[in-house]
Amino acid sequence: MPFASFLKKYFAANKKFGSKDRKQISHLCYCYFRLGKSLPDTSVEERILVGLFLCSTESNEILEQLKPEWNEKIHLTTDKKLLIIKYPLLIKDIFPWKDELSEEIEYEKFCESFLVQPDLFIRLRPGNEQIASQKLQRAGINFKVISDICLALANSSKIENTIEFDKEVVVQDYSSQQTGEIFRSLKLQTSNFKLSVWDCCAGSGGKSLLLYDINQNIDLTVSDRRESIIANLKKRFAKAGITNYKSFIADLTASNPELQISNFDLILCDVPCTGSGTWSRTPEQLYYFDKSKIEEYASVQEKIVSNIIPYLQPGGYLLYITCSVFKKENEDVVDYIKQQFNLDLVKMELLKGYDKKADTMFVTLMKKIL
């Protein structure tokens, strides 16, 4: 269970906490988790205070009472704060798996990003760009314009009653939105016919929504192994105005010879992964992570791509995506695909989000040789 869901249930069962209490408790817990694997022998109380100091940029009433000497230095940079706390903590202790990282990751910057709460990013759907921005302005909600279709807001922003999700805007991380650049290049290459697309690990359907907004002239099929996820996807598509698509439920880690689907021009494969590129949003995942999970997920990913590539048209494209920073889930799986199947590498890119208060993702486009 994500920690945010646990907190929601906990506060629902304990009505004694007011809104200020809930906000403070949540913040202290997340500060604790943001220290990752560092200070393993430190008491819970000390760890919370260290996390609060390193993760805060403004004066804090708790630090003022318990660590006033830290509170006075709250505006210093992280490296200077580490010298002040007098604990044996190095920034690399937060995330100790440097040797497992994809090559382009800047290790210390990535480690430091865990101390920062990422932004909330929304994508403005076609025709709603001005409407959504005006609604936010009228509600007095601050936002930063990232591009013509992307806005960044504080993660605590309450916007669900201000703009219509999935109809006017889509909540979608900045890096996830960047996969649209690959979709746009495919649109140019396939402008004379209807593109057949299979989003094979569709989840909530965010990538399919993005592709649809770029090119509505697609023959879309979506699948996932979880019936509840597909049910939620259908509700989301209905709000978004997407009605012409096919859907089915399948576990693609196993062979499915009974699948009644044709070959596709594009298979979008956003595979299950460690999610390590998103852990600054869910730092409890970092805190509890076991390194053995990397191999487990890499094995799952190889099984999935092995079972979907046979459904790719000659000359068709495979778009392989993870929200992982681990090489075994990224470059190593791409190497596996190149060795085992008749696919050429078109583009491979690590979308760095750790320096933008966003997620980090890995995307690879491959083409099946004619």
SERO-4910 file (N, C-alpha, C, O; in steps of 0.05 Angstrom, whole numbers):
BEGIN
 pado doro    nc1    nc2    nc3   cac1   cac2   cac3    cc1    cc2    cc3    oc1    oc2    oc3
  Met    A     17    -24      0      0      0      0     18     25      0     36     27     17
  Pro    A     13     44    -18     28     69    -17     24     83     10      2     81     21
  Phe    A     44     96     20     42    108     46     20    130     47      7    134     67
  Ala    A     16    144     24     -5    164     23    -32    152     28    -49    164     42
  Ser    A    -36    128     18    -62    114     22    -65    105     51    -86    106     63
  Phe    A    -42     96     62    -43     88     91    -50    111    108    -67    109    126
  Leu    A    -38    135    103    -43    158    119    -72    167    117    -85    174    137
  Lys    A    -83    165     93   -111    173     89   -129    155    106   -148    166    118
  Lys    A   -124    129    106   -141    111    122   -136    116    152   -155    114    168
  Tyr    A   -111    121    159   -105    126    187   -119    150    198   -131    149    220
  Phe    A   -118    172    183   -132    196    192   -162    193    192   -176    205    209
  Ala    A   -173    178    173   -201    173    173   -210    158    198   -233    162    207
  Ala    A   -193    140    208   -200    125    231   -193    139    257   -202    131    279
  Asn    A   -178    161    255   -170    177    279   -178    206    275   -162    223    266
  Lys    A   -203    212    281   -215    238    275   -203    261    292   -209    284    287
  Lys    A   -188    253    313   -178    274    331   -158    293    319   -154    315    329
  Phe    A   -146    285    296   -126    302    284   -139    323    266   -155    317    248
  Gly    A   -133    349    271   -142    370    254   -126    372    228   -107    357    225
  Ser    A   -133    390    211   -119    392    185    -90    399    188    -73    389    174
  Lys    A    -84    417    208    -56    425    212    -40    401    223    -17    397    215
  Asp    A    -53    385    241    -39    361    251    -33    342    229    -11    331    228
  Arg    A    -53    337    212    -49    317    190    -27    326    172    -11    309    163
  Lys    A    -26    351    165     -5    361    148     22    358    160     41    350    147
  Gln    A     24    365    186     50    363    200     59    334    203     83    328    198
  Ile    A     41    317    211     48    288    214     58    277    188     78    262    187
  Ser    A     43    282    166     50    272    140     78    282    132     94    266    122
  His    A     83    307    136    109    319    129    132    306    144    152    299    133
  Leu    A    128    302    170    149    289    187    154    261    178    177    252    177
  Cys    A    133    246    171    137    218    162    153    218    136    171    201    133
  Tyr    A    145    235    118    159    235     92    188    244     95    206    235     81
  Cys    A    194    263    113    221    270    119    237    247    128    261    243    121
  Tyr    A    225    230    145    238    205    155    245    187    131    267    177    130
  Phe    A    226    182    114    231    164     91    250    175     71    265    160     58
  Arg    A    251    202     68    269    214     48    298    210     53    315    213     35
  Leu    A    305    202     77    333    196     82    342    169     72    365    161     73
  Gly    A    322    154     61    329    129     47    343    109     65    334    103     87
  Lys    A    366     99     55    381     79     70    402     91     89    418     76    100
  Ser    A    403    117     92    423    129    109    414    127    139    391    123    145
  Leu    A    434    131    157    430    131    186    413    107    196    393    111    210
  Pro    A    420     83    189    404     60    196    403     55    227    384     42    236
  Asp    A    423     64    241    424     59    270    415     83    287    418     83    311
  Thr    A    404    103    274    395    127    288    367    123    298    351    110    285
  Ser    A    360    134    321    333    132    331    313    145    313    320    162    297
  Val    A    288    136    315    266    148    298    265    178    302    262    193    282
  Glu    A    266    187    327    263    215    333    285    232    320    281    252    308
  Glu    A    310    222    323    333    236    312    331    236    281    337    257    268
  Arg    A    324    214    270    322    212    241    301    231    230    305    244    209
  Ile    A    278    234    244    258    253    235    268    281    235    264    297    217
  Leu    A    283    288    257    294    316    258    314    321    237    314    343    225
  Val    A    332    302    232    352    305    210    338    308    183    345    326    167
  Gly    A    318    291    178    303    293    153    289    320    151    288    332    129
  Leu    A    277    329    173    263    355    172    282    377    165    275    395    150
  Phe    A    305    377    177    325    398    172    334    397    142    336    418    129
  Leu    A    341    373    133    352    371    105    330    376     84    337    386     62
  Cys    A    305    370     90    284    373     70    269    400     71    253    405     54
  Ser    A    276    417     90    262    442     94    278    465     84    303    465     85
  Thr    A    265    485     73    278    510     64    268    534     79    279    556     76
  Glu    A    248    530     96    237    553    112    237    545    142    236    521    149
  Ser    A    238    565    159    238    561    188    215    543    196    193    545    186
  Asn    A    220    526    216    201    506    224    197    507    254    217    509    269
  Glu    A    172    507    264    167    510    292    178    486    309    186    490    332
  Ile    A    179    463    297    189    439    312    219    442    315    230    438    337
  Leu    A    233    449    294    262    454    296    268    477    315    288    476    329
  Glu    A    251    497    314    256    520    332    255    512    361    270    523    378
  Gln    A    238    493    368    236    483    395    258    463    402    270    464    424
  Leu    A    264    445    384    282    423    390    311    426    380    330    416    393
  Lys    A    314    440    358    340    444    346    343    473    336    345    477    312
  Pro    A    341    492    354    342    521    345    367    528    329    366    545    311
  Glu    A    389    514    335    414    520    321    412    511    292    425    522    274
  Trp    A    397    490    287    392    481    259    372    500    246    375    507    222
  Asn    A    352    507    260    331    524    248    342    550    238    332    561    218
  Glu    A    362    560    251    375    585    242    390    582    216    394    601    201
  Lys    A    397    557    209    413    551    185    395    537    164    406    525    145
  Ile    A    369    540    166    351    525    149    354    532    119    347    515    102
  His    A    364    555    113    365    564     85    392    556     71    396    562     48
  Leu    A    409    543     85    435    535     74    431    512     53    410    499     53
  Thr    A    451    508     36    450    487     17    453    460     31    462    459     54
  Thr    A    446    438     17    447    412     29    475    404     38    478    394     60
  Asp    A    495    410     22    523    402     30    532    416     55    546    404     72
  Lys    A    523    441     59    530    455     84    514    445    108    525    444    130
  Lys    A    489    438    103    473    426    124    485    400    134    485    394    158
  Leu    A    496    384    116    507    358    124    531    362    142    537    345    159
  Leu    A    545    384    140    568    390    157    559    399    185    573    396    205
  Ile    A    534    409    187    524    420    212    512    398    230    515    400    254
  Ile    A    499    378    218    483    359    234    500    341    252    490    330    271
  Lys    A    526    338    245    544    322    261    536    293    263    541    279    283
  Tyr    A    523    283    242    516    254    240    533    243    217    539    258    198
  Pro    A    541    218    218    557    206    196    540    200    171    536    177    164
  Leu    A    530    222    159    512    219    136    525    232    112    532    255    112
  Leu    A    528    216     91    536    226     65    513    225     46    495    207     48
  Ile    A    512    243     27    489    244      8    486    217     -6    463    209    -13
  Lys    A    508    204    -12    507    178    -26    495    155     -9    487    134    -20
  Asp    A    494    160     17    483    139     35    453    136     30    441    115     36
  Ile    A    440    157     20    411    156     16    403    134     -4    384    120     -1
  Phe    A    419    133    -25    414    113    -47    441     99    -53    457    109    -69
  Pro    A    446     76    -41    472     64    -41    479     46    -65    498     32    -65
  Trp    A    462     47    -86    465     28   -108    477     42   -133    466     39   -155
  Lys    A    498     57   -130    510     71   -152    517     53   -175    512     61   -198
  Asp    A    528     30   -170    537     12   -191    514      0   -207    518    -11   -229
  Glu    A    490      3   -197    466     -8   -212    453     12   -230    435      5   -245
  Leu    A    462     37   -229    448     59   -244    454     58   -274    475     49   -283
  Ser    A    434     68   -289    439     73   -317    461     94   -320    465    111   -302
  Glu    A    475     92   -342    501    107   -345    498    137   -343    516    151   -334
  Glu    A    475    148   -353    473    177   -354    464    190   -328    464    215   -327
  Ile    A    458    175   -308    449    186   -283    473    200   -269    494    189   -266
  Glu    A    468    225   -260    488    240   -245    483    233   -215    464    243   -203
  Tyr    A    500    217   -205    494    202   -179    488    221   -156    467    218   -143
  Glu    A    505    241   -151    500    258   -127    475    275   -131    460    279   -111
  Lys    A    471    285   -155    447    301   -160    422    284   -156    402    293   -145
  Phe    A    423    259   -165    401    241   -162    396    236   -133    373    236   -124
  Cys    A    417    230   -117    413    225    -88    401    249    -74    383    246    -57
  Glu    A    410    273    -81    400    297    -68    371    302    -75    357    315    -59
  Ser    A    362    293    -98    334    298   -106    314    285    -87    291    293    -87
  Phe    A    322    264    -72    304    251    -54    296    270    -31    276    265    -17
  Leu    A    311    290    -26    305    309     -4    285    331    -13    278    348      3
  Val    A    276    329    -38    258    350    -49    232    338    -58    231    317    -71
  Gln    A    210    350    -50    183    341    -59    180    349    -88    182    373    -95
  Pro    A    174    330   -106    170    337   -134    145    354   -138    128    356   -121
  Asp    A    143    366   -161    120    382   -168     97    364   -178    101    341   -185
  Leu    A     74    376   -179     51    364   -192     49    376   -221     48    400   -224
  Phe    A     50    358   -241     50    367   -269     23    360   -281     12    338   -277
  Ile    A     12    379   -297    -12    373   -312     -8    379   -341      7    398   -348
  Arg    A    -20    363   -358    -19    367   -387    -45    378   -396    -67    367   -391
  Leu    A    -44    400   -411    -68    413   -421    -77    399   -447    -61    398   -466
  Arg    A   -102    390   -447   -111    375   -471   -118    394   -493   -124    417   -488
  Pro    A   -116    385   -518   -121    403   -541   -148    417   -539   -169    405   -534
  Gly    A   -147    443   -543   -171    460   -542   -178    470   -515   -196    486   -511
  Asn    A   -163    461   -494   -168    469   -467   -146    485   -454   -146    491   -430
  Glu    A   -126    493   -470   -102    505   -459   -109    531   -444   -100    535   -421
  Gln    A   -124    549   -456   -131    574   -443   -152    571   -421   -150    584   -400
  Ile    A   -171    553   -425   -192    548   -406   -180    539   -379   -187    550   -358
  Ala    A   -162    519   -380   -151    508   -356   -134    529   -341   -136    532   -316
  Ser    A   -118    544   -356   -101    564   -343   -118    586   -330   -112    595   -308
  Gln    A   -139    595   -344   -156    616   -333   -171    606   -308   -174    622   -289
  Lys    A   -179    581   -307   -193    570   -284   -174    570   -260   -182    577   -237
  Leu    A   -149    563   -264   -129    562   -242   -124    590   -232   -122    595   -208
  Gln    A   -122    609   -250   -117    637   -243   -140    648   -226   -135    662   -206
  Arg    A   -164    643   -235   -188    653   -221   -190    641   -193   -200    653   -174
  Ala    A   -180    616   -190   -181    603   -164   -158    611   -146   -156    602   -123
  Gly    A   -140    627   -157   -117    636   -141    -96    615   -136    -81    616   -117
  Ile    A    -95    595   -155    -76    573   -152    -50    580   -168    -52    584   -193
  Asn    A    -28    581   -155     -3    587   -169      7    564   -186      4    541   -179
  Phe    A     18    571   -209     29    550   -227     51    562   -243     53    587   -246
  Lys    A     68    545   -254     90    553   -271     86    541   -298     81    517   -301
  Val    A     89    557   -319     86    548   -346    112    534   -355    133    547   -357
  Ile    A    111    508   -361    134    493   -370    135    493   -401    157    496   -412
  Ser    A    112    491   -413    110    492   -442     82    500   -449     66    506   -432
  Asp    A     75    500   -475     48    507   -484     27    489   -472      4    497   -469
  Ile    A     35    465   -466     15    445   -456     21    434   -428      7    416   -419
  Cys    A     42    444   -415     50    432   -390     52    454   -368     65    474   -373
  Leu    A     39    449   -346     41    467   -323     52    452   -299     46    428   -296
  Ala    A     67    466   -282     77    454   -257     65    469   -233     64    493   -233
  Leu    A     55    454   -213     43    465   -190     56    452   -165     69    431   -167
  Ala    A     53    465   -142     62    453   -118     46    427   -114     23    425   -120
  Asn    A     60    407   -103     48    380   -101     23    380    -83      6    363    -86
  Ser    A     22    399    -65     -1    401    -47    -25    416    -58    -46    419    -45
  Ser    A    -23    425    -83    -45    441    -95    -70    424    -98    -70    402   -107
  Lys    A    -92    436    -89   -119    424    -91   -133    435   -116   -144    457   -115
  Ile    A   -132    419   -137   -144    430   -162   -167    413   -173   -178    419   -194
  Glu    A   -174    391   -158   -194    373   -169   -221    386   -172   -238    377   -188
  Asn    A   -227    407   -156   -252    420   -158   -251    445   -175   -271    460   -178
  Thr    A   -228    450   -187   -224    474   -204   -224    468   -234   -236    483   -249
  Ile    A   -211    446   -241   -211    438   -269   -219    409   -272   -217    394   -253
  Glu    A   -228    402   -295   -239    375   -300   -216    356   -309   -205    359   -331
  Phe    A   -209    337   -291   -189    318   -298   -198    301   -321   -221    293   -323
  Asp    A   -179    295   -339   -182    277   -362   -199    290   -385   -196    282   -408
  Lys    A   -215    309   -378   -230    323   -399   -215    348   -408   -211    353   -432
  Glu    A   -207    365   -389   -192    389   -395   -162    386   -392   -147    396   -408
  Val    A   -154    371   -371   -126    367   -366   -121    338   -358   -140    324   -349
  Val    A    -97    329   -360    -88    303   -351    -66    307   -331    -46    320   -337
  Val    A    -68    295   -307    -46    295   -288    -25    275   -299    -30    251   -299
  Gln    A     -3    286   -307     18    270   -320     45    282   -315     49    306   -321
  Asp    A     64    267   -305     90    277   -299    104    289   -324     98    281   -346
  Tyr    A    121    308   -319    135    322   -341    150    303   -359    148    304   -384
  Ser    A    165    284   -347    180    265   -363    162    247   -379    167    241   -403
  Ser    A    140    239   -367    121    223   -381    109    238   -405    105    226   -427
  Gln    A    105    263   -402     95    280   -425    115    281   -447    108    284   -471
  Gln    A    141    279   -440    162    281   -461    162    257   -480    173    260   -502
  Thr    A    150    235   -473    148    213   -492    131    220   -516    132    207   -537
  Gly    A    115    242   -513    100    252   -535    116    260   -559    107    260   -582
  Glu    A    142    268   -554    159    276   -576    164    253   -595    166    256   -619
  Ile    A    166    229   -584    169    205   -600    144    199   -616    144    192   -639
  Phe    A    121    202   -602     95    198   -616     92    218   -640     82    210   -661
  Arg    A    101    242   -635     98    262   -657    116    255   -681    107    259   -704
  Ser    A    139    245   -676    156    237   -699    144    213   -714    146    211   -738
  Leu    A    131    195   -699    117    173   -712     93    182   -728     87    171   -749
  Lys    A     80    203   -719     57    214   -734     66    223   -762     51    220   -781
  Leu    A     89    235   -763     99    245   -789    105    222   -808    100    224   -832
  Gln    A    115    200   -797    122    177   -814     98    160   -822    100    145   -841
  Thr    A     75    163   -809     52    146   -815     27    164   -820      5    156   -812
  Ser    A     31    186   -833     10    206   -836    -11    197   -857    -32    209   -858
  Asn    A     -5    177   -873    -23    170   -895    -41    146   -889    -57    137   -906
  Phe    A    -39    134   -865    -56    112   -858    -61    112   -828    -48    126   -813
  Lys    A    -81     96   -820    -88     94   -792    -69     77   -777    -65     53   -784
  Leu    A    -57     88   -756    -37     74   -741    -50     54   -722    -67     62   -705
  Ser    A    -42     29   -723    -53      9   -704    -34      7   -681    -10      2   -684
  Val    A    -45     12   -657    -29     15   -632    -39     -4   -611    -63     -7   -606
  Trp    A    -20    -18   -597    -27    -34   -574    -11    -23   -550     13    -24   -549
  Asp    A    -26    -13   -531    -15     -5   -505    -17    -29   -487    -38    -33   -475
  Cys    A      4    -45   -485      1    -72   -475      2    -73   -444     -8    -92   -432
  Cys    A     14    -54   -431     13    -52   -402      1    -25   -395     15     -7   -384
  Ala    A    -24    -21   -401    -36      5   -403    -39     20   -376    -38     44   -375
  Gly    A    -42      4   -355    -46     17   -329    -70     35   -330    -92     27   -339
  Ser    A    -67     60   -322    -89     79   -322    -94     92   -349   -112    108   -352
  Gly    A    -76     86   -368    -80     95   -396    -69    122   -402    -76    134   -422
  Gly    A    -51    132   -385    -40    159   -390    -25    162   -416    -28    183   -430
  Lys    A     -9    142   -424      6    143   -450    -13    142   -473     -9    155   -494
  Ser    A    -34    125   -471    -53    124   -493    -68    150   -496    -73    159   -519
  Leu    A    -75    163   -474    -88    189   -475    -69    209   -489    -79    226   -505
  Leu    A    -44    208   -483    -25    227   -495    -23    221   -525    -24    240   -541
  Leu    A    -21    196   -533    -20    190   -562    -45    198   -576    -44    209   -599
  Tyr    A    -68    193   -564    -93    201   -576    -95    231   -580   -105    240   -601
  Asp    A    -85    247   -561    -86    276   -564    -67    286   -586    -71    308   -596
  Ile    A    -46    271   -592    -28    278   -614    -38    269   -641    -36    284   -660
  Asn    A    -50    246   -641    -60    235   -667    -85    218   -662    -83    195   -653
  Gln    A   -108    229   -667   -133    215   -662   -138    193   -683   -157    177   -680
  Asn    A   -123    194   -704   -127    174   -726   -111    149   -720    -93    141   -735
  Ile    A   -119    136   -698   -106    111   -690   -127     89   -684   -149     95   -676
  Asp    A   -119     65   -689   -135     42   -682   -123     31   -656   -103     17   -657
  Leu    A   -135     37   -634   -123     33   -607   -133      7   -594   -157      2   -593
  Thr    A   -114     -8   -583   -120    -31   -566   -105    -28   -540    -81    -21   -540
  Val    A   -118    -33   -518   -105    -30   -492   -109    -56   -476   -129    -70   -479
  Ser    A    -89    -63   -460    -92    -87   -443    -76    -83   -417    -58    -66   -415
  Asp    A    -84    -98   -397    -70    -99   -371    -77   -126   -358    -96   -139   -366
  Arg    A    -61   -134   -339    -67   -160   -326    -88   -158   -304    -98   -178   -294
  Arg    A    -95   -133   -297   -113   -128   -274   -140   -118   -285   -142    -97   -298
  Glu    A   -161   -133   -278   -188   -125   -287   -196    -98   -275   -209    -82   -289
  Ser    A   -189    -92   -250   -197    -67   -238   -184    -43   -252   -196    -22   -254
  Ile    A   -159    -47   -261   -145    -26   -275   -159    -19   -302   -163      4   -308
  Ile    A   -167    -40   -316   -180    -36   -342   -207    -22   -337   -216     -5   -353
  Ala    A   -221    -29   -315   -247    -17   -309   -243     13   -303   -259     30   -312
  Asn    A   -221     20   -289   -215     49   -284   -207     63   -310   -215     86   -314
  Leu    A   -192     49   -326   -184     61   -352   -209     68   -369   -209     89   -381
  Lys    A   -228     50   -369   -252     55   -385   -267     80   -376   -277     95   -392
  Lys    A   -269     83   -350   -281    107   -339   -266    132   -347   -278    153   -354
  Arg    A   -240    130   -346   -223    153   -353   -225    159   -383   -228    183   -390
  Phe    A   -225    139   -400   -229    143   -428   -256    156   -435   -258    173   -452
  Ala    A   -277    148   -420   -303    159   -425   -303    189   -419   -314    205   -434
  Lys    A   -290    198   -397   -288    226   -391   -272    241   -412   -277    264   -418
  Ala    A   -251    227   -423   -234    240   -443   -246    240   -471   -235    253   -489
  Gly    A   -268    227   -475   -281    226   -501   -270    205   -520   -274    207   -544
  Ile    A   -255    185   -509   -245    164   -525   -264    140   -524   -268    128   -503
  Thr    A   -276    134   -546   -296    113   -547   -289     90   -566   -298     68   -563
  Asn    A   -273     96   -586   -266     76   -606   -240     62   -600   -219     71   -609
  Tyr    A   -241     41   -584   -217     26   -577   -225     -2   -569   -249     -8   -563
  Lys    A   -206    -20   -568   -210    -48   -558   -195    -51   -532   -174    -38   -528
  Ser    A   -204    -69   -515   -190    -74   -490   -193   -103   -483   -212   -117   -490
  Phe    A   -173   -113   -469   -174   -141   -458   -155   -143   -434   -139   -126   -429
  Ile    A   -158   -165   -420   -142   -171   -396   -124   -195   -402   -134   -215   -411
  Ala    A    -98   -191   -396    -80   -213   -401    -55   -209   -384    -45   -187   -380
  Asp    A    -44   -231   -375    -18   -231   -361      4   -237   -382      7   -260   -391
  Leu    A     18   -216   -390     37   -219   -412     64   -230   -404     82   -232   -420
  Thr    A     67   -237   -378     91   -251   -370     90   -281   -379    109   -295   -378
  Ala    A     66   -289   -387     62   -317   -396     53   -316   -426     42   -296   -434
  Ser    A     58   -337   -440     50   -338   -468     19   -340   -469      7   -354   -453
  Asn    A      7   -325   -488    -22   -324   -491    -29   -332   -520    -37   -314   -535
  Pro    A    -27   -357   -527    -33   -365   -555    -62   -360   -563    -69   -360   -587
  Glu    A    -80   -356   -543   -108   -353   -549   -115   -324   -555   -138   -318   -562
  Leu    A    -96   -305   -554   -102   -277   -559   -112   -273   -587    -99   -280   -606
  Gln    A   -135   -260   -589   -147   -255   -615   -140   -226   -624   -158   -209   -625
  Ile    A   -115   -221   -629   -107   -194   -638    -89   -197   -662    -75   -217   -666
  Ser    A    -89   -176   -679    -73   -176   -703    -46   -164   -697    -41   -157   -674
  Asn    A    -29   -160   -717     -4   -147   -713     -7   -117   -713    -26   -106   -724
  Phe    A     12   -103   -700      9    -75   -695     32    -59   -707     55    -69   -710
  Asp    A     26    -34   -715     47    -15   -725     64     -5   -701     88      0   -705
  Leu    A     51     -2   -678     65      8   -654     56     -7   -630     32     -9   -625
  Ile    A     74    -18   -615     68    -30   -589     81    -12   -568    106     -9   -567
  Leu    A     65     -2   -551     74     15   -528     76     -3   -504     56    -13   -494
  Cys    A    100     -6   -494    105    -25   -472    117    -10   -448    142     -8   -445
  Asp    A    100      1   -431    108     15   -407    108     -6   -384     88     -9   -370
  Val    A    130    -20   -381    131    -45   -366    130    -40   -336    137    -19   -326
  Pro    A    120    -60   -321    123    -60   -291    153    -58   -284    169    -71   -297
  Cys    A    159    -42   -265    188    -38   -258    190    -30   -228    170    -28   -214
  Thr    A    214    -26   -219    219    -19   -192    206      9   -185    201     14   -162
  Gly    A    202     25   -206    192     52   -201    212     71   -189    205     92   -178
  Ser    A    238     63   -190    259     78   -177    262    107   -186    272    124   -172
  Gly    A    253    112   -210    254    140   -220    232    158   -208    232    182   -213
  Thr    A    214    146   -193    192    161   -181    194    161   -150    175    171   -137
  Trp    A    215    151   -139    217    148   -110    218    174    -95    214    174    -70
  Ser    A    224    196   -108    223    221    -93    194    229    -87    189    245    -69
  Arg    A    175    217   -102    146    220    -96    137    200    -74    120    207    -58
  Thr    A    149    177    -75    141    155    -56    166    145    -42    175    123    -47
  Pro    A    179    162    -25    205    154    -13    203    130      5    224    118     11
  Glu    A    179    122     13    177     97     29    186     73     12    195     53     23
  Gln    A    183     75    -15    192     53    -32    223     51    -31    234     29    -32
  Leu    A    236     74    -30    265     74    -27    273     62      0    292     46      1
  Tyr    A    260     70     21    267     62     48    265     31     51    282     19     64
  Tyr    A    245     19     39    240     -9     43    252    -27     20    249    -51     21
  Phe    A    265    -14      1    273    -29    -23    295    -50    -17    313    -45     -2
  Asp    A    291    -73    -30    310    -95    -29    323    -98    -57    308   -100    -77
  Lys    A    349    -97    -59    363    -97    -84    356   -121   -102    357   -119   -126
  Ser    A    348   -143    -90    341   -167   -105    318   -163   -124    314   -177   -143
  Lys    A    302   -142   -118    278   -136   -135    286   -127   -163    271   -130   -182
  Ile    A    311   -117   -166    319   -108   -193    320   -131   -212    309   -130   -234
  Glu    A    332   -153   -204    333   -177   -220    305   -188   -226    299   -197   -248
  Glu    A    288   -188   -206    261   -198   -209    246   -182   -230    233   -194   -248
  Tyr    A    247   -156   -229    233   -139   -249    245   -142   -277    231   -143   -296
  Ala    A    272   -144   -278    285   -148   -304    275   -173   -317    271   -174   -342
  Ser    A    272   -194   -302    262   -220   -312    234   -217   -323    227   -227   -344
  Val    A    217   -203   -308    189   -198   -316    189   -182   -342    173   -188   -360
  Gln    A    206   -162   -344    207   -145   -368    215   -161   -393    204   -158   -415
  Glu    A    235   -179   -390    244   -195   -412    221   -214   -421    218   -219   -445
  Lys    A    207   -225   -402    184   -243   -409    163   -227   -425    152   -238   -444
  Ile    A    157   -203   -416    136   -188   -429    143   -181   -458    128   -185   -476
  Val    A    167   -171   -462    175   -163   -489    177   -188   -507    171   -186   -531
  Ser    A    185   -210   -496    186   -235   -511    159   -243   -521    156   -255   -543
  Asn    A    138   -238   -505    111   -247   -512     95   -226   -529     74   -233   -539
  Ile    A    105   -202   -531     91   -182   -547    103   -177   -574     89   -170   -593
  Ile    A    129   -180   -576    143   -174   -602    132   -190   -625    131   -180   -648
  Pro    A    123   -215   -621    111   -230   -644     86   -216   -656     79   -222   -678
  Tyr    A     74   -198   -641     51   -184   -651     58   -157   -664     40   -141   -669
  Leu    A     83   -153   -669     93   -128   -682     96   -133   -712    109   -152   -720
  Gln    A     84   -115   -728     86   -116   -757    115   -113   -766    131    -99   -753
  Pro    A    124   -126   -787    150   -120   -799    150    -90   -806    132    -80   -819
  Gly    A    171    -76   -798    172    -47   -802    158    -32   -779    159     -7   -779
  Gly    A    145    -46   -761    132    -33   -739    151    -25   -716    174    -33   -716
  Tyr    A    141    -10   -697    157      1   -676    149    -10   -648    126    -14   -642
  Leu    A    169    -15   -632    166    -21   -604    176      3   -588    199     11   -590
  Leu    A    159     14   -571    167     35   -553    169     24   -524    148     19   -512
  Tyr    A    193     19   -514    198      7   -488    203     29   -468    220     46   -472
  Ile    A    187     29   -446    188     51   -426    190     39   -398    176     20   -392
  Thr    A    207     51   -382    207     45   -353    208     72   -338    216     92   -349
  Cys    A    200     71   -313    205     94   -295    226     85   -275    224     90   -251
  Ser    A    247     72   -285    268     61   -269    295     75   -275    298     86   -297
  Val    A    313     75   -256    340     86   -261    360     64   -261    384     69   -263
  Phe    A    351     39   -260    370     16   -259    376      5   -287    359      1   -303
  Lys    A    402      1   -292    412     -8   -317    400    -35   -325    394    -40   -349
  Lys    A    397    -53   -306    386    -79   -312    358    -78   -323    349    -97   -337
  Glu    A    343    -58   -315    315    -55   -325    314    -38   -351    294    -38   -365
  Asn    A    336    -25   -357    337     -6   -379    355    -16   -402    346    -31   -419
  Glu    A    380     -8   -402    398    -15   -424    401    -45   -427    403    -55   -450
  Asp    A    401    -59   -405    406    -88   -407    382   -102   -420    386   -122   -435
  Val    A    358    -93   -415    334   -104   -429    335    -97   -458    327   -114   -475
  Val    A    344    -73   -465    346    -66   -493    367    -84   -507    362    -93   -529
  Asp    A    389    -89   -494    409   -108   -505    397   -135   -509    402   -148   -529
  Tyr    A    381   -144   -490    367   -170   -493    349   -171   -517    349   -190   -532
  Ile    A    334   -149   -522    316   -148   -545    332   -149   -571    325   -163   -589
  Lys    A    354   -134   -572    371   -133   -596    383   -161   -602    386   -168   -625
  Gln    A    390   -175   -581    403   -201   -585    383   -223   -592    389   -241   -608
  Gln    A    359   -221   -581    340   -243   -584    320   -239   -608    308   -258   -617
  Phe    A    317   -214   -617    296   -208   -636    307   -191   -659    329   -179   -657
  Asn    A    292   -190   -681    301   -177   -705    293   -147   -705    277   -139   -721
  Leu    A    303   -132   -685    296   -104   -682    321    -87   -682    341    -93   -671
  Asp    A    318    -64   -695    339    -44   -696    333    -21   -676    310    -14   -672
  Leu    A    354    -11   -663    351     11   -645    348     37   -660    365     44   -677
  Val    A    326     52   -655    322     78   -668    330    100   -650    344    119   -658
  Lys    A    322     99   -625    328    120   -606    327    108   -577    310     92   -571
  Met    A    346    117   -561    346    109   -533    353    134   -516    372    148   -522
  Glu    A    336    140   -496    340    165   -481    332    161   -452    312    149   -446
  Leu    A    348    172   -434    341    174   -406    330    202   -402    344    222   -406
  Leu    A    305    203   -394    291    229   -389    296    237   -360    282    227   -342
  Lys    A    316    254   -355    323    261   -328    303    280   -316    298    302   -327
  Gly    A    291    272   -294    272    289   -280    282    298   -253    270    316   -241
  Tyr    A    303    286   -243    313    292   -216    323    320   -213    325    329   -190
  Asp    A    329    334   -234    338    362   -232    315    381   -240    320    405   -243
  Lys    A    291    370   -244    268    387   -252    244    383   -233    222    392   -240
  Lys    A    249    370   -211    227    364   -191    206    346   -205    182    349   -201
  Ala    A    216    328   -222    199    310   -237    210    282   -235    231    277   -222
  Asp    A    196    262   -247    205    235   -247    227    231   -268    231    247   -286
  Thr    A    242    209   -265    262    202   -285    252    177   -299    243    158   -286
  Met    A    254    177   -326    243    154   -342    264    146   -363    282    161   -370
  Phe    A    260    122   -373    277    111   -394    259    103   -417    240     89   -414
  Val    A    266    113   -441    250    107   -465    268     97   -488    289    109   -493
  Thr    A    259     77   -501    273     66   -524    254     60   -547    234     46   -542
  Leu    A    260     69   -571    244     63   -594    260     44   -612    283     49   -618
  Met    A    248     21   -619    261      1   -636    242     -6   -659    218     -5   -656
  Lys    A    254    -13   -681    239    -19   -705    244    -48   -714    267    -57   -715
  Lys    A    223    -62   -720    225    -90   -729    234    -90   -758    222    -78   -776
  Ile    A    256   -104   -763    268   -104   -790    249   -118   -810    238   -139   -804
  Leu    A    247   -106   -834    229   -117   -854    240   -144   -864    228   -157   -882
***
